[in-house]
Amino acid sequence: MKFLISPNGSYGDIYPFIAIGRELQNRGHEVVLVTSGYFEDVITKAELRCEPVGTASEYKRTIHNPDLTHPRRGMRVVADTLTNYLPIAYDTMNRLADDDTILIGSSLAFAAIILHEKHGIPWIPVHLAPSIFRSNISPPRVQKTKMPSWFPDALKNAVWWIGDRGVIDRIWCPGLNAFRKTIGLPPVRRIFKDWIHSPDLTIGLFPSWFAEPKPDWPKGVHLTDFPLYDQGEVDPDPAVEAFLSEGDPPVVFVSGTATTGEAAYYEASVAGCVQAGLRGLVLTRFPDQLPELPARIRHFHSIPFSWLLPRCAAIVHHGGIGTTSQAMKAGIPQVIRPYGFDQFDNAIRASRLGVATEISTNAYQANRVATELIRVVGNEVMATTGHEVARRLNAQNTVAITCDAILGSDRR
């Protein structure tokens, strides 16, 4: 069987699909990842085949767009980028597909959905975070504020409709429907309501204790667990080991692997860490964002979280689902500063579990950072809760279970 896997996003979005691809390949299937050439190296190092859609330099131009991390304009940057590459992604997968092919796509793998619609090729969507599932019973938090659960259903439906027709359709649908027209498909609208889900099988890569399925979720949803893949077998820089060994466990600061305009975040982070009297470890692939660092705070390019986080006092981050789940696995407290996408919902869920606190982007100043760090580092209640949550995350092989669901679907 051939699997064409189409993920989009940052490293944290790509890693789970590399893990799925490796497991499927180990079971004797042919696997091809169709994604940005920016990730070709990490995919080939995992001994998987990559068919690039766009170049690494084009991806870098996108992530250097200052609007990418803006709470409103960021969605348009993502939409414009993905719809521009939609014809290439579609043509690539159409060329690779045969009669024994199954398509696996992330939440924004529109080319896979369209190929399924046009040619009937089996398609399985795999969603990384629960915010993608709409519910009136328990609405996900998609912005800074959460839709109140006590709103009557008619009002909730109106809010969803206004958001779809007034914002999402205007941003996503022009480019999407322009391409659909070229291949003879009708236009779509309200794409995040039902279109990105399959009633036969839609996989959620998170556990039910993190987001309990609701009766009004789409049909066919099957939850597994967090994949927790980060290439942890890679040997870290010896300088990292030296830094960790020379003092107390540090606080990790990170703001995602695809963010380049976060100078204010890192400045407040460093100053807050100093005020709290803690050691710090800053992770970014783009060090030009960083202020001058004191001796007790070090910068490193990238370190596997599965290796690093168990040796740290806490982590301050953006709320991406990969970082959130890796921190929960390590059992360390989190301070989350979300700025967009699924991050607001992930932050509130981690906070409700008792393993995280949240700082808004507007409130993210050195004094507030220091206050939160002093509150969470060494907090016995958070430590106990963190260890309980961590035990849940070490109970099963999520990737194997996910592949069992994929191979056991009636789409074969």
KEKE-3310 file (N, C-alpha, C; in steps of 0.2 Angstrom, whole numbers, plus 5000, padded with zeros to 4 digits):
npx = (5004:5002:5006:5003:5008:5003:5008:5007:5015:5025:5041:5035:5023:5026:5034:5025:5020:5030:5034:5022:5024:5036:5033:5023:5030:5040:5031:5030:5025:5024:5029:5027:5031:5024:5028:5034:5050:5058:5059:5065:5077:5076:5066:5072:5083:5076:5074:5064:5055:5054:5044:5046:5036:5037:5051:5065:5070:5059:5050:5056:5055:5042:5041:5048:5040:5033:5020:5016:5015:5005:4990:4978:4982:4990:4983:4980:4992:4996:4985:4987:4999:4997:4987:4993:5002:4994:4990:5003:5005:4993:4995:5007:5004:4994:5001:5009:5000:4992:4982:4982:4983:4983:4978:4985:4982:4986:4978:4977:4979:4974:4975:4975:4962:4955:4960:4954:4941:4940:4945:4942:4951:4956:4955:4962:4960:4971:4972:4980:4978:4964:4957:4952:4940:4924:4912:4896:4893:4904:4913:4928:4943:4946:4952:4958:4948:4935:4921:4907:4900:4887:4880:4865:4861:4857:4863:4877:4878:4876:4887:4898:4894:4895:4909:4914:4909:4911:4925:4934:4930:4932:4946:4951:4944:4944:4956:4956:4944:4946:4956:4949:4939:4947:4949:4936:4928:4915:4913:4917:4913:4913:4924:4930:4921:4915:4921:4935:4935:4933:4919:4921:4933:4942:4956:4962:4976:4978:4974:4959:4958:4963:4956:4940:4929:4915:4897:4893:4903:4911:4906:4914:4926:4942:4951:4968:4983:4995:5009:5022:5035:5051:5063:5072:5083:5094:5110:5113:5122:5138:5140:5128:5126:5136:5132:5120:5125:5132:5125:5110:5094:5088:5077:5067:5066:5055:5048:5042:5046:5045:5045:5051:5051:5051:5058:5054:5047:5058:5066:5059:5058:5071:5074:5065:5068:5081:5077:5070:5080:5084:5092:5093:5088:5088:5079:5080:5080:5084:5094:5096:5085:5088:5092:5107:5114:5115:5127:5121:5111:5109:5110:5104:5103:5094:5087:5082:5067:5062:5074:5079:5069:5066:5076:5075:5069:5057:5046:5044:5033:5025:5013:5011:5005:5013:5025:5018:5013:5025:5031:5022:5024:5037:5034:5036:5032:5023:5023:5013:5012:5001:4999:4991:4981:4980:4984:4979:4968:4975:4982:4973:4968:4979:4981:4969:4972:4981:4994:5000:5002:4996:5001:4995:4999:4999:5001:5014:5027:5043:5042:5030:5033:5044:5036:5027:5036:5043:5032:5029:5040:5047:5035:5025:5013:5010:5020:5017:5005:5010:5018:5009:5001:5011:5014:5002:5006:5015:5010:5007:5010:5008:5010:5010:4997:4990:4993:4988:4974:4973:4977:4967:4956:4941:4944:4953)
npy = (4994:5011:5026:5043:5057:5072:5085:5101:5117:5120:5113:5107:5103:5095:5084:5074:5068:5063:5053:5044:5041:5034:5023:5017:5014:5005:4994:4989:4996:5008:5025:5042:5059:5074:5089:5105:5110:5114:5105:5094:5089:5084:5075:5066:5061:5054:5043:5043:5046:5062:5073:5088:5103:5118:5128:5128:5141:5149:5145:5150:5164:5166:5163:5173:5184:5198:5198:5185:5181:5189:5191:5193:5195:5185:5173:5176:5176:5163:5157:5163:5158:5144:5142:5147:5137:5127:5121:5115:5106:5098:5093:5086:5075:5069:5065:5055:5046:5030:5015:5009:5018:5028:5043:5054:5068:5083:5096:5107:5102:5104:5100:5086:5084:5089:5080:5068:5071:5073:5062:5051:5045:5037:5046:5051:5062:5069:5077:5088:5095:5099:5111:5111:5105:5109:5114:5116:5112:5112:5124:5127:5137:5149:5162:5176:5177:5166:5158:5159:5145:5145:5152:5152:5139:5144:5157:5153:5146:5157:5165:5156:5156:5169:5171:5162:5166:5179:5181:5169:5163:5174:5175:5162:5156:5162:5160:5146:5141:5146:5138:5126:5128:5127:5113:5108:5107:5111:5127:5129:5133:5139:5131:5125:5120:5107:5102:5099:5087:5069:5059:5045:5041:5051:5056:5061:5067:5067:5064:5058:5063:5075:5083:5080:5070:5077:5075:5083:5084:5081:5067:5051:5053:5048:5046:5046:5048:5060:5061:5063:5064:5069:5067:5062:5054:5060:5065:5078:5094:5095:5106:5109:5099:5103:5115:5112:5105:5113:5120:5125:5117:5124:5137:5135:5144:5147:5150:5144:5135:5142:5155:5172:5185:5189:5197:5206:5197:5188:5198:5202:5189:5186:5196:5194:5182:5184:5193:5184:5177:5165:5152:5151:5145:5147:5144:5145:5145:5156:5167:5181:5187:5189:5197:5204:5191:5187:5179:5168:5164:5155:5152:5141:5132:5121:5108:5091:5090:5079:5074:5086:5093:5085:5088:5101:5116:5122:5128:5141:5146:5146:5139:5129:5113:5103:5107:5109:5096:5089:5095:5092:5078:5078:5082:5095:5112:5124:5140:5149:5159:5162:5167:5164:5154:5137:5139:5146:5138:5126:5132:5135:5122:5116:5123:5121:5108:5110:5111:5122:5140:5155:5169:5184:5191:5205:5207:5202:5205:5209:5210:5203:5190:5186:5186:5175:5164:5163:5159:5146:5138:5126:5124:5114:5108:5110:5102:5089:5087:5088:5076:5066:5068:5066:5052:5047:5049:5041:5028:5021:5016:5028:5031:5018:5014:5023:5021:5008:5011:5018:5008:4999:5005:5005:5009:5003)
npz = (5000:4996:5005:5004:5012:5019:5027:5034:5040:5055:5062:5073:5068:5058:5063:5070:5058:5052:5061:5060:5047:5047:5055:5047:5036:5041:5043:5031:5020:5007:5008:5006:5009:5006:5006:5011:5004:5014:5024:5020:5023:5037:5035:5026:5034:5043:5035:5026:5011:5002:4994:4988:4990:4985:4989:5001:5003:5000:5009:5020:5018:5020:5034:5039:5037:5045:5049:5052:5066:5070:5079:5071:5057:5054:5050:5037:5031:5032:5024:5012:5008:5008:4999:4987:4984:4982:4969:4965:4975:4974:4960:4962:4971:4964:4953:4960:4965:4965:4961:4974:4984:4999:5006:5018:5028:5036:5046:5037:5024:5010:4997:4997:5002:4991:4980:4984:4983:4969:4963:4971:4979:4994:5009:5024:5037:5049:5064:5074:5086:5098:5096:5083:5082:5082:5094:5101:5114:5122:5118:5108:5112:5102:5101:5110:5120:5126:5119:5128:5137:5141:5132:5122:5110:5097:5097:5098:5086:5077:5080:5075:5062:5058:5060:5051:5038:5038:5041:5039:5027:5018:5019:5016:5005:4992:4985:4986:4980:4967:4962:4963:4953:4942:4940:4939:4950:4962:4971:4988:5005:5022:5027:5038:5046:5042:5031:5032:5039:5039:5038:5039:5044:5055:5063:5079:5086:5101:5118:5126:5139:5138:5129:5130:5120:5112:5110:5099:5091:5075:5065:5065:5072:5079:5093:5098:5105:5111:5100:5102:5096:5092:5087:5096:5098:5093:5096:5107:5107:5115:5122:5128:5137:5146:5150:5157:5167:5176:5185:5193:5188:5172:5166:5151:5137:5123:5107:5097:5081:5069:5070:5068:5072:5086:5095:5106:5114:5118:5124:5135:5141:5145:5153:5163:5168:5174:5184:5192:5197:5191:5181:5163:5147:5131:5116:5099:5081:5075:5080:5079:5084:5098:5113:5121:5130:5148:5158:5165:5156:5142:5124:5112:5097:5093:5102:5106:5114:5121:5127:5133:5142:5154:5162:5166:5174:5171:5158:5146:5134:5118:5116:5107:5101:5101:5109:5121:5124:5125:5136:5146:5146:5151:5164:5169:5175:5166:5158:5148:5133:5122:5105:5093:5082:5086:5099:5110:5114:5118:5128:5138:5141:5146:5157:5165:5168:5178:5175:5170:5168:5161:5151:5144:5127:5128:5141:5143:5150:5158:5172:5175:5170:5178:5190:5187:5185:5197:5204:5199:5198:5207:5214:5223:5222:5208:5203:5208:5201:5188:5187:5189:5177:5168:5169:5163:5150:5146:5144:5133:5116:5105:5091:5085:5088:5082:5068:5068:5068:5056:5046:5049:5045:5034:5022:5015)
capx = (5000:5006:5003:5005:5007:5004:5008:5009:5016:5032:5043:5031:5018:5029:5036:5020:5018:5037:5033:5017:5027:5041:5029:5020:5036:5042:5026:5031:5021:5028:5028:5030:5029:5023:5028:5039:5057:5062:5059:5067:5083:5074:5063:5077:5087:5072:5074:5058:5055:5051:5043:5045:5031:5040:5058:5067:5070:5052:5047:5060:5052:5035:5041:5051:5034:5031:5013:5014:5013:5000:4984:4973:4985:4994:4979:4980:4999:4996:4981:4989:5005:4995:4983:4997:5005:4989:4991:5009:5004:4988:4998:5012:5000:4990:5006:5011:4995:4990:4976:4983:4985:4979:4980:4985:4983:4985:4971:4977:4981:4968:4976:4973:4955:4952:4961:4949:4934:4940:4946:4939:4956:4954:4959:4961:4963:4974:4972:4985:4975:4957:4953:4949:4934:4919:4907:4892:4893:4910:4917:4935:4945:4950:4955:4960:4942:4932:4914:4904:4896:4880:4876:4861:4864:4856:4868:4883:4878:4877:4894:4901:4892:4899:4916:4915:4907:4914:4932:4937:4929:4935:4953:4954:4940:4945:4961:4954:4939:4949:4959:4944:4936:4951:4948:4929:4924:4911:4916:4916:4913:4914:4928:4933:4915:4914:4925:4941:4934:4930:4914:4923:4939:4946:4960:4964:4982:4978:4970:4952:4958:4965:4950:4935:4925:4908:4892:4892:4909:4910:4906:4920:4933:4945:4957:4974:4986:5000:5014:5028:5041:5055:5070:5076:5089:5099:5115:5114:5128:5141:5140:5122:5127:5140:5128:5115:5129:5136:5121:5103:5090:5086:5070:5068:5061:5055:5042:5040:5052:5044:5044:5057:5050:5049:5063:5051:5046:5064:5069:5055:5059:5078:5074:5061:5072:5086:5073:5068:5086:5085:5096:5089:5091:5084:5080:5078:5084:5085:5096:5096:5080:5089:5096:5113:5112:5120:5131:5117:5107:5112:5106:5105:5099:5088:5088:5076:5063:5062:5080:5081:5065:5066:5082:5074:5064:5050:5047:5040:5032:5019:5007:5010:5003:5019:5028:5014:5013:5032:5032:5018:5028:5043:5031:5038:5027:5023:5020:5011:5010:4999:4998:4987:4980:4977:4988:4974:4964:4980:4984:4967:4967:4984:4980:4964:4975:4985:5001:5002:4999:4996:5002:4993:5004:4999:5004:5020:5033:5048:5040:5025:5037:5047:5031:5025:5042:5044:5026:5028:5046:5047:5028:5024:5006:5011:5025:5013:5000:5014:5020:5003:5000:5017:5013:4997:5008:5020:5007:5006:5014:5003:5011:5008:4990:4987:4994:4983:4968:4974:4977:4961:4950:4937:4946:4958)
capy = (5000:5018:5032:5050:5060:5079:5089:5108:5120:5121:5107:5103:5100:5090:5078:5068:5064:5059:5047:5040:5038:5029:5017:5013:5011:4999:4989:4987:5001:5014:5031:5048:5065:5079:5095:5110:5107:5116:5100:5088:5086:5081:5069:5061:5059:5049:5038:5043:5050:5068:5076:5095:5107:5124:5127:5130:5148:5151:5144:5155:5171:5166:5163:5180:5189:5200:5197:5178:5180:5193:5187:5193:5195:5178:5168:5178:5174:5156:5156:5165:5154:5137:5142:5148:5131:5121:5118:5111:5100:5093:5090:5081:5069:5066:5061:5049:5041:5024:5012:5007:5024:5032:5050:5056:5075:5087:5100:5111:5098:5105:5096:5079:5083:5090:5074:5064:5073:5073:5055:5046:5042:5037:5051:5051:5068:5069:5083:5088:5099:5099:5117:5110:5102:5114:5111:5121:5110:5115:5128:5128:5144:5151:5168:5177:5176:5160:5158:5156:5139:5147:5155:5147:5136:5149:5162:5150:5145:5163:5167:5152:5158:5176:5170:5158:5170:5186:5181:5163:5162:5179:5174:5156:5153:5165:5156:5139:5140:5148:5132:5121:5129:5125:5106:5106:5106:5117:5131:5127:5138:5136:5125:5123:5117:5100:5100:5096:5081:5064:5055:5038:5041:5057:5055:5066:5065:5069:5060:5061:5067:5082:5085:5075:5071:5079:5072:5087:5084:5078:5059:5047:5055:5043:5049:5041:5051:5064:5057:5064:5062:5075:5065:5062:5050:5064:5068:5085:5098:5094:5112:5109:5095:5106:5121:5109:5102:5118:5124:5123:5116:5131:5138:5135:5149:5145:5153:5140:5135:5146:5162:5176:5192:5189:5201:5208:5191:5186:5203:5201:5183:5186:5201:5191:5176:5187:5196:5179:5174:5158:5151:5151:5142:5150:5140:5148:5144:5163:5171:5188:5190:5189:5203:5201:5187:5186:5172:5163:5162:5152:5151:5135:5132:5116:5102:5087:5091:5073:5074:5092:5095:5082:5091:5108:5118:5125:5130:5146:5144:5149:5135:5124:5107:5098:5109:5108:5089:5087:5098:5087:5072:5079:5084:5101:5117:5128:5147:5149:5165:5161:5172:5163:5147:5133:5140:5149:5132:5122:5135:5134:5115:5114:5127:5117:5102:5112:5110:5128:5146:5159:5176:5186:5194:5212:5207:5198:5210:5206:5209:5197:5184:5185:5183:5168:5160:5162:5155:5139:5134:5123:5123:5107:5106:5109:5096:5083:5086:5087:5069:5062:5069:5063:5045:5045:5050:5035:5022:5017:5018:5031:5030:5012:5014:5028:5017:5002:5014:5020:5002:4995:5008:5002:5013:4999)
capz = (5000:4996:5008:5003:5018:5017:5032:5034:5047:5057:5064:5078:5065:5054:5067:5071:5052:5051:5066:5057:5041:5049:5057:5041:5032:5045:5042:5024:5016:5003:5011:5003:5013:5002:5010:5009:5004:5020:5029:5016:5027:5043:5032:5023:5039:5046:5030:5022:5004:5002:4987:4990:4987:4986:4991:5008:5003:4999:5016:5025:5016:5024:5041:5041:5037:5052:5051:5054:5073:5072:5080:5065:5050:5054:5046:5030:5028:5031:5019:5005:5006:5006:4992:4982:4983:4981:4963:4965:4980:4970:4954:4964:4974:4958:4949:4964:4967:4961:4964:4980:4988:5004:5007:5025:5028:5042:5046:5031:5018:5006:4991:4999:5002:4984:4977:4987:4980:4962:4960:4975:4983:5001:5013:5031:5040:5055:5067:5080:5092:5098:5094:5076:5082:5084:5098:5105:5121:5125:5112:5109:5113:5096:5101:5117:5124:5124:5118:5134:5136:5143:5126:5118:5103:5092:5097:5096:5079:5074:5081:5071:5055:5057:5059:5044:5032:5038:5041:5037:5020:5015:5019:5013:5000:4985:4981:4986:4975:4961:4960:4962:4947:4936:4939:4938:4956:4964:4977:4995:5010:5029:5026:5045:5049:5041:5025:5033:5042:5036:5042:5039:5050:5057:5069:5083:5090:5108:5122:5128:5145:5137:5126:5130:5114:5113:5106:5093:5086:5068:5065:5063:5075:5083:5097:5100:5110:5108:5097:5106:5092:5091:5085:5103:5097:5090:5101:5108:5108:5121:5126:5131:5143:5150:5154:5162:5173:5180:5190:5194:5181:5170:5163:5144:5133:5116:5104:5090:5077:5063:5072:5067:5074:5093:5099:5112:5118:5121:5129:5142:5144:5148:5159:5169:5171:5178:5190:5196:5200:5188:5175:5157:5141:5125:5110:5093:5075:5073:5086:5078:5088:5105:5116:5124:5136:5153:5159:5167:5151:5136:5118:5108:5091:5094:5106:5107:5120:5126:5131:5137:5147:5160:5166:5167:5180:5169:5151:5144:5127:5114:5117:5101:5104:5102:5115:5127:5126:5127:5143:5150:5147:5156:5170:5172:5174:5160:5157:5141:5130:5115:5100:5088:5079:5091:5105:5115:5117:5121:5134:5143:5143:5150:5163:5168:5171:5183:5174:5166:5169:5155:5151:5137:5124:5130:5148:5143:5152:5162:5179:5175:5168:5184:5195:5186:5186:5205:5207:5196:5199:5214:5216:5225:5219:5201:5202:5209:5196:5182:5187:5187:5170:5164:5169:5158:5143:5145:5145:5127:5109:5101:5084:5083:5089:5076:5062:5068:5066:5049:5042:5050:5042:5029:5016:5011)
cpx = (5004:5002:5007:5003:5008:5003:5010:5011:5024:5035:5039:5025:5020:5031:5031:5019:5025:5036:5028:5020:5032:5038:5026:5025:5039:5038:5026:5027:5026:5025:5031:5027:5029:5022:5033:5046:5061:5063:5062:5073:5081:5070:5067:5081:5083:5071:5067:5059:5051:5050:5041:5040:5034:5047:5059:5067:5063:5049:5050:5057:5045:5036:5045:5046:5032:5024:5011:5012:5008:4993:4978:4976:4988:4990:4980:4987:4999:4991:4984:4995:5002:4991:4987:5001:5001:4990:4997:5007:4999:4992:5003:5009:4997:4995:5008:5006:4993:4984:4976:4985:4980:4982:4980:4986:4982:4979:4971:4979:4975:4969:4974:4965:4952:4954:4956:4943:4934:4941:4944:4945:4955:4959:4957:4964:4966:4975:4976:4982:4967:4953:4950:4942:4929:4914:4903:4892:4899:4915:4924:4937:4949:4953:4956:4954:4939:4924:4911:4899:4889:4876:4871:4863:4863:4861:4875:4884:4879:4884:4899:4900:4896:4906:4918:4914:4910:4922:4935:4936:4932:4943:4955:4950:4942:4950:4960:4949:4941:4952:4954:4940:4940:4951:4941:4926:4921:4914:4913:4916:4912:4918:4930:4927:4915:4919:4931:4941:4931:4925:4916:4928:4942:4950:4962:4970:4983:4973:4964:4953:4961:4960:4945:4930:4918:4903:4891:4898:4907:4910:4913:4927:4935:4951:4962:4977:4991:5006:5021:5035:5045:5062:5075:5082:5095:5104:5115:5121:5131:5140:5133:5123:5131:5137:5123:5119:5132:5132:5114:5099:5088:5079:5071:5063:5061:5048:5040:5046:5051:5043:5051:5057:5048:5055:5060:5049:5053:5067:5066:5057:5066:5078:5070:5065:5077:5083:5071:5074:5087:5090:5091:5092:5086:5085:5077:5083:5086:5087:5097:5090:5082:5093:5102:5111:5117:5122:5126:5111:5110:5108:5109:5101:5093:5091:5082:5073:5063:5068:5081:5076:5065:5072:5081:5069:5057:5052:5042:5039:5026:5013:5006:5008:5008:5023:5024:5014:5020:5033:5028:5021:5033:5040:5034:5032:5029:5020:5019:5009:5008:4998:4993:4985:4977:4980:4984:4970:4969:4982:4979:4967:4973:4984:4975:4967:4979:4992:5004:4999:4999:4997:5000:4999:5005:5002:5011:5026:5037:5045:5035:5028:5040:5042:5029:5030:5043:5038:5026:5034:5047:5040:5026:5018:5007:5015:5021:5009:5004:5016:5014:5001:5005:5016:5007:5001:5014:5017:5006:5010:5009:5004:5008:5000:4987:4988:4989:4976:4968:4973:4970:4955:4947:4939:4950:4955)
cpy = (5006:5023:5038:5054:5068:5083:5097:5111:5121:5114:5103:5100:5095:5083:5072:5064:5060:5052:5042:5037:5033:5022:5013:5010:5005:4993:4986:4991:5006:5020:5037:5054:5070:5085:5100:5107:5110:5110:5093:5085:5082:5074:5064:5058:5053:5043:5037:5047:5056:5070:5083:5099:5114:5123:5130:5138:5152:5151:5149:5162:5171:5167:5170:5186:5191:5199:5190:5177:5185:5190:5187:5192:5188:5173:5170:5176:5167:5154:5157:5160:5147:5137:5143:5142:5125:5118:5113:5105:5095:5089:5084:5075:5066:5062:5055:5044:5036:5021:5009:5012:5026:5038:5051:5064:5078:5092:5104:5108:5098:5101:5089:5079:5084:5084:5069:5065:5072:5066:5049:5042:5042:5042:5051:5058:5066:5075:5083:5091:5099:5105:5116:5108:5107:5110:5117:5118:5112:5118:5128:5135:5145:5157:5169:5176:5169:5161:5155:5150:5140:5150:5150:5145:5141:5154:5159:5149:5152:5166:5163:5154:5164:5175:5166:5163:5176:5186:5175:5163:5168:5178:5168:5154:5156:5160:5148:5137:5142:5141:5126:5121:5126:5117:5104:5105:5112:5121:5128:5133:5135:5130:5121:5120:5109:5098:5097:5090:5076:5060:5048:5037:5048:5056:5061:5064:5068:5065:5063:5065:5074:5086:5080:5076:5073:5076:5076:5088:5080:5070:5056:5049:5049:5046:5044:5044:5056:5059:5057:5062:5069:5073:5065:5058:5054:5066:5075:5088:5097:5100:5112:5105:5099:5112:5118:5107:5107:5122:5121:5121:5123:5131:5138:5140:5147:5149:5150:5140:5139:5153:5166:5183:5193:5192:5203:5203:5189:5191:5202:5195:5183:5190:5198:5185:5179:5190:5190:5175:5167:5158:5150:5148:5144:5146:5144:5146:5151:5168:5178:5191:5192:5195:5200:5197:5187:5179:5166:5160:5160:5151:5145:5135:5127:5110:5098:5088:5085:5072:5079:5093:5092:5085:5099:5110:5120:5126:5136:5146:5147:5145:5130:5117:5102:5100:5108:5101:5086:5089:5094:5081:5072:5080:5090:5107:5121:5135:5148:5156:5164:5167:5171:5156:5143:5134:5142:5143:5128:5125:5134:5127:5113:5117:5123:5111:5103:5111:5117:5134:5150:5166:5179:5190:5202:5212:5204:5203:5207:5205:5203:5191:5182:5182:5176:5163:5158:5158:5148:5135:5132:5122:5116:5104:5105:5103:5090:5082:5085:5079:5065:5062:5065:5055:5043:5045:5045:5028:5018:5020:5021:5031:5024:5011:5018:5024:5011:5005:5015:5013:4998:4999:5004:5005:5008:4996)
cpz = (5000:5000:5006:5009:5017:5023:5031:5040:5048:5059:5068:5074:5060:5057:5068:5064:5050:5055:5063:5051:5042:5051:5051:5037:5035:5044:5035:5019:5013:5006:5008:5007:5007:5006:5008:5009:5010:5025:5026:5020:5033:5040:5030:5029:5043:5041:5027:5016:5005:4995:4989:4986:4989:4989:4998:5008:5003:5006:5021:5024:5020:5031:5044:5039:5044:5054:5053:5061:5075:5073:5075:5059:5049:5049:5039:5027:5027:5025:5012:5003:5004:5000:4986:4979:4982:4975:4962:4969:4977:4965:4957:4967:4968:4954:4953:4965:4962:4964:4971:4985:4993:5005:5015:5025:5035:5041:5039:5025:5013:4999:4992:4998:4994:4979:4978:4983:4972:4959:4965:4979:4990:5004:5020:5034:5047:5059:5074:5086:5092:5096:5087:5076:5086:5089:5101:5113:5125:5119:5113:5109:5107:5096:5109:5122:5121:5124:5125:5133:5137:5137:5123:5112:5097:5091:5095:5089:5075:5074:5076:5063:5053:5056:5053:5038:5032:5038:5037:5029:5016:5014:5015:5006:4993:4982:4981:4981:4968:4958:4959:4955:4941:4935:4939:4944:4958:4970:4983:5000:5017:5030:5033:5049:5048:5035:5026:5037:5038:5040:5043:5045:5050:5063:5072:5087:5096:5112:5124:5135:5144:5133:5125:5124:5116:5108:5099:5089:5080:5069:5063:5067:5080:5086:5098:5106:5107:5106:5100:5102:5091:5089:5091:5103:5095:5096:5102:5108:5114:5126:5130:5138:5148:5154:5159:5168:5178:5184:5190:5188:5179:5168:5155:5141:5126:5113:5097:5086:5070:5065:5072:5070:5081:5097:5106:5117:5122:5126:5135:5145:5148:5154:5165:5172:5176:5184:5195:5199:5197:5182:5169:5151:5135:5119:5104:5087:5072:5078:5085:5082:5096:5107:5118:5130:5141:5154:5161:5162:5145:5130:5115:5102:5091:5098:5107:5114:5125:5130:5136:5143:5153:5165:5167:5172:5178:5161:5150:5137:5124:5114:5111:5105:5105:5108:5121:5129:5128:5134:5148:5151:5151:5163:5173:5171:5168:5161:5150:5139:5123:5111:5095:5087:5085:5098:5111:5118:5120:5128:5140:5145:5147:5157:5168:5171:5177:5182:5170:5169:5162:5156:5144:5134:5126:5137:5149:5144:5157:5170:5180:5174:5175:5190:5194:5187:5193:5207:5205:5198:5206:5217:5217:5222:5212:5199:5203:5203:5189:5182:5186:5180:5166:5164:5164:5151:5142:5145:5139:5121:5105:5094:5082:5083:5083:5070:5062:5066:5058:5044:5043:5048:5036:5022:5012:5005)
residu = (MET:LYS:PHE:LEU:ILE:SER:PRO:ASN:GLY:SER:TYR:GLY:ASP:ILE:TYR:PRO:PHE:ILE:ALA:ILE:GLY:ARG:GLU:LEU:GLN:ASN:ARG:GLY:HIS:GLU:VAL:VAL:LEU:VAL:THR:SER:GLY:TYR:PHE:GLU:ASP:VAL:ILE:THR:LYS:ALA:GLU:LEU:ARG:CYS:GLU:PRO:VAL:GLY:THR:ALA:SER:GLU:TYR:LYS:ARG:THR:ILE:HIS:ASN:PRO:ASP:LEU:THR:HIS:PRO:ARG:ARG:GLY:MET:ARG:VAL:VAL:ALA:ASP:THR:LEU:THR:ASN:TYR:LEU:PRO:ILE:ALA:TYR:ASP:THR:MET:ASN:ARG:LEU:ALA:ASP:ASP:ASP:THR:ILE:LEU:ILE:GLY:SER:SER:LEU:ALA:PHE:ALA:ALA:ILE:ILE:LEU:HIS:GLU:LYS:HIS:GLY:ILE:PRO:TRP:ILE:PRO:VAL:HIS:LEU:ALA:PRO:SER:ILE:PHE:ARG:SER:ASN:ILE:SER:PRO:PRO:ARG:VAL:GLN:LYS:THR:LYS:MET:PRO:SER:TRP:PHE:PRO:ASP:ALA:LEU:LYS:ASN:ALA:VAL:TRP:TRP:ILE:GLY:ASP:ARG:GLY:VAL:ILE:ASP:ARG:ILE:TRP:CYS:PRO:GLY:LEU:ASN:ALA:PHE:ARG:LYS:THR:ILE:GLY:LEU:PRO:PRO:VAL:ARG:ARG:ILE:PHE:LYS:ASP:TRP:ILE:HIS:SER:PRO:ASP:LEU:THR:ILE:GLY:LEU:PHE:PRO:SER:TRP:PHE:ALA:GLU:PRO:LYS:PRO:ASP:TRP:PRO:LYS:GLY:VAL:HIS:LEU:THR:ASP:PHE:PRO:LEU:TYR:ASP:GLN:GLY:GLU:VAL:ASP:PRO:ASP:PRO:ALA:VAL:GLU:ALA:PHE:LEU:SER:GLU:GLY:ASP:PRO:PRO:VAL:VAL:PHE:VAL:SER:GLY:THR:ALA:THR:THR:GLY:GLU:ALA:ALA:TYR:TYR:GLU:ALA:SER:VAL:ALA:GLY:CYS:VAL:GLN:ALA:GLY:LEU:ARG:GLY:LEU:VAL:LEU:THR:ARG:PHE:PRO:ASP:GLN:LEU:PRO:GLU:LEU:PRO:ALA:ARG:ILE:ARG:HIS:PHE:HIS:SER:ILE:PRO:PHE:SER:TRP:LEU:LEU:PRO:ARG:CYS:ALA:ALA:ILE:VAL:HIS:HIS:GLY:GLY:ILE:GLY:THR:THR:SER:GLN:ALA:MET:LYS:ALA:GLY:ILE:PRO:GLN:VAL:ILE:ARG:PRO:TYR:GLY:PHE:ASP:GLN:PHE:ASP:ASN:ALA:ILE:ARG:ALA:SER:ARG:LEU:GLY:VAL:ALA:THR:GLU:ILE:SER:THR:ASN:ALA:TYR:GLN:ALA:ASN:ARG:VAL:ALA:THR:GLU:LEU:ILE:ARG:VAL:VAL:GLY:ASN:GLU:VAL:MET:ALA:THR:THR:GLY:HIS:GLU:VAL:ALA:ARG:ARG:LEU:ASN:ALA:GLN:ASN:THR:VAL:ALA:ILE:THR:CYS:ASP:ALA:ILE:LEU:GLY:SER:ASP:ARG:ARG)
# end
